[in-house]
């Protein structure tokens, strides 16, 4: 299967992440599955006229296109023309190329939250008119209309994340190659369920602190970061803490709060990422499937039952109190 990868408005971080695929590396993994890059702007040798001829061959149908991957948001400014971002040497905007090539592809894959929903490039008033490939924030309809479907019958597959986990990209491409990804395998925002059916909270190394509401008060401390430091891992989809990144780490394991980077409009939460907004002392962003009254009752009981070990370790930068050794009654 042939892949054309376009890099639109973004930082290129999802490609950087993809190159961190390990055991096997991304090229061996995709190559063994019969997936071939026709062109990738950061990884391929072809430039200039070679690329223009390739794009022309795809447009006239002489070069089949199985998968179109788009990284980065699509700029629509000024005034809907897309001319804020031209594909060099072609005289045409990236917006125009996406709308021309997408109907020719078997599948269209938006890689990263900029490509899926607009992401960071749409923040700050969005003067460039940055949107996702098939979504504008949380609303269907982006560079491509909401009713768009690739030749295989699926909408744009949204591999959201800022950046995406390399496995999310490779697993999506492998499922497509195996003809094992259907509409039922996507969630309500068209993210693949193999990672979107989990919460970042699942398998978090700080879960014992969360259970007792033993909270960190400053960055670098060991406790749960939900109460004070802005962590929304109980609401964010992703298996970050289950499969780990680059040998097993994750944002929360490294001491950074989850900012829900797989979600539309995460880029402007209307409060600092490192602070938890509260109302009457209660965090506004509660676990996605827990009523507020239940959370308040649970939190009160949990705090009252917090073991000394967790209470002290939560506000320390390393373990201060080790688990109690149980003695055999004999």
N, C-alpha and C positions, 0 to 999 in steps of 0.2 A: 504494500500500500504506500502511496506517495503522499508526503506531507509538505505543504508550503507553509512556512512560518513567517509572519509579518510582525515587525516591532513597531507599534504605534506610539502614542504619547505616554511615556512612562520612564522609569529609571533603568530598565533592563534587569531588575532584581530577580525576576522569575526565571530568566535564562541563567543567571548566576546560581540560583538555587537548584535548577535542573542539573547543572554540571556537578552538583554535590551528590547525585545519586550514586549509591555505593553497592558493591557486591551483587551483581555486576554493575559497571558503569553504564551511563545512559546509552552510549553508542552500541556497546555489545548487547545490552538488553533489548533495545529497539531493533537492532539489526537481526538478532536471532529470531525475532517475531515477524520478520519480513517487512518492517517499517523503514522507509527510506526518505531522507530529507531531500526534496527537490532543491530547496534553498532555505537557508537560515541566515539572516543578515550578519549575525555575530560569529557564526561557526563555519559558514561555507566560504570557499575560495572565490566563487564567481562574483563578479562585480560588473557595473556598467552595462554595456551592450549585451553581455551574456544573460544578465537578469532580465533586461527588457525583452529579449527574444523569448525567454522562458515564459514571462507573463503573457506575451502575445500568443504563444502556443496554447497556453491554458485557456485564454479567452476564445480562440478560434476552434477549440475542441481537439486539436491534434495532440495535446498533452493531457492525459487524464489527471484529475485531482481528486484524491480520496479524502484527505483531511486538510482543512484550512485552519491553522492555529493562529490566533491573534493575541499578541501580548501588548498591553497598554491601552489606554482609552482612545476613543475616536474624537478628534476635535471637529466641531461643526462650525466654528466661527471663521470669518465674520459673516453674520447674517445667513447662517445655514449653508454657506458655500464649501466649508471645510478647507479653505485655502490658507488657514493658519498652519496647516501641516501638509506639505506636498511630498510625494514620493520622489526623491531626487532623480533627475534625469528623465522623468516620464511626462512632466507637464501636467500631471493629474494629482488630485488630492488623495490622501489615504482614505477619506470617506468614500470617494468615487470608486477606488480600487476594491474596497471591502464590499460595496454594493454590487460591483460587477462580478467578483470572484465567488462570493458566498453561494449564489444559486448553482454554480458549477461544481461545488464540492459535495462529496457524499456526506461528510460531517463537518460542522463548524465548531471549533473548540475555543472558547475565550479563556485565556490563561492569566490568572491573577485578578484581583479585585478591581483594578483600573479597567481591564477589558470587560469584566463581567457587569459592573455596576457604575463605573465612573471613577471610583476610588480617590486616592490622594490628589490626582490631577484635576479633580472637579471641585476641590475645596476652595475656600477663600473667596466666595462670590462667583467662582467659575467664569472668569472673563473670556476664556477660550471656547466655552461651550463644550467641555469634555463630557462624553457620555459613554456608556458601555455598548458592546456590540448589539445586544438585544434588550438591554434594560437601561433606563435612565434613573439611577438610584434604585429605589425599590419598585419602580413602576415599569411594567412591560412596555417595550417599544423604545429602541435606542437608534443606533445607526441602521439597524434592520428592524422592520416592523414586528409587532408582537406575534403576528400569524406566520412569520417566516419559518420554513422547515427546509432542512437540507435534503439532498436527493434520497437519503436513507430514511427520511420521514421524521427526524428528530429536530427539536428546536436547538438553538445554540446551547452547547453543553458548557456550563459555567463552573470552571475549576477555580473557585474563589480562594483568596488568601493573599496576604501582603507580607512577604512573597508566598507563593504556593509551596507546599511541601513537594520535593522532587518526586516522591512516590505517588502523590495525587495525580501528577501529570502523566507519569509513565504508566500507572495502573489504568488511567482513563484510556490512553492510547492502546494499551494491550487489550482492554475489553472491547474497544472498537474493532481492532484487528481480528479478534476472535468472534465477532458478531454477537457479543454477549452484553451489550449495553442498550437497553430499551427505555421507553418513556417511564415505565414503572420503576426504573433504577435511578430516577432523579427526584429530588425533593421539590417543594413548591416554588423554589427559586432556581430550579434547574441545575442544582449542584448534585454531583454523584453521591448517592446514598452510602457508598462504602466508607466514606469519611464523614458525611453530613448527618448520619444517623447517630453519631456520638457527640458528646459535649467535651469541650476542652477540660472541664472539671473531672472527667473520668480518668482515673489513674494518676491524678495530680499528686506529686510527692508531698504536698501540704494538706492532704485531705484529712488527716487526723486532727490537725489544728482547726480545720473548717468545722469538723463535727462537734468540737467543743467550743467553737467561736473564740478560739485563742488567737488573737489577731496581732499581726505586726503593726507597729506604729510608725516606723520609719523604713525607708529603703535599706535593704541589706539584712533585715531581720528575718527570722525563720518562719514566723507565723503566717496565718492565712491573710491574704492581701485584699480580700473582698470588702471588709468593714471600713478600712481607712485609705487604702492605696489604689483604689480604682479597678480592681480585678473583676472582670465579668465572665470568668470561665464557666460559671454555672448557667450562663445564657448563650454562650458562643458555641456554634457547631464546629467540630473538628476533632480528629483523633490524635492531636499533637502529642499528648502525654502517653498515648498507647503505643504508637510506633516510634516516637522520638525523632529528633533531627540530628543529622551529622554524627552518628554514633550513639545517640540516645538522649540528648538533652532536649530542652523545650524552653519556652519563654518563662513559665512559672518556676521551672526547676532552676533556671539561671537567676531567678530573683526579680523578674519583670512581670508586671501584671498583664493578664490577657486583656487586649483591647478590642476583641471581637472582629478581627480583621477579615473574616470570611463573610461578613454581613454587609448589605447595602448601607451606605451613608455612615459607616463607622468612623469616617475621617473627620466628622464634625459632631462630636457628642455633646457640645454645648457646655463642657466643663473640662478641666485639665485631665488628660489621660491618667495621670498619677494620683488623682483624688477621687474619692467616692462621694457623689452627691447624696445628701440626706434631707429628709423631711422629718422634723421633730425627733432628730437623732437616729432615725431608721433609714438604712440605705434605700434609695429609690429603686435601684436595679436589683430586684430579688430574683432568686432562681426561677427559671421560666415556667416551671410546672408546679409552683408552690404558692398557695394563697397567702396573703400578707399576715393574716391572723395566725395561721399555722406557723409561719416563720418566727413571729414574735414569741409565741409560746415555746417553740423549740429552742430558740436562742436563749431565752431566760433560763430554761432548765439546763441547757448545755453549759452555760457560763457558771451556773451554780455547782455543776458537777466536774468542772475542769480540774484534772489532776495537777498537782504542783509542778510536775515535770514539764507539762505542756505550757502552763501559765508562764513559767520562767524562760523556757526555751523560745517561746513565741516572740519575745522582745529582745532576744540576743542574736548575735551574728554567727554563733556556733553553738553546738550542744553544750549546755551548762549542767543539766541534770540528766543522768543516764537512766534507763529503765531499771526498776527495782528487780533484783534477783530473787526469785522465789526459792525458798528452802524446802526440800523434801521432808514431809512430816515424819518420816521414819528417822 
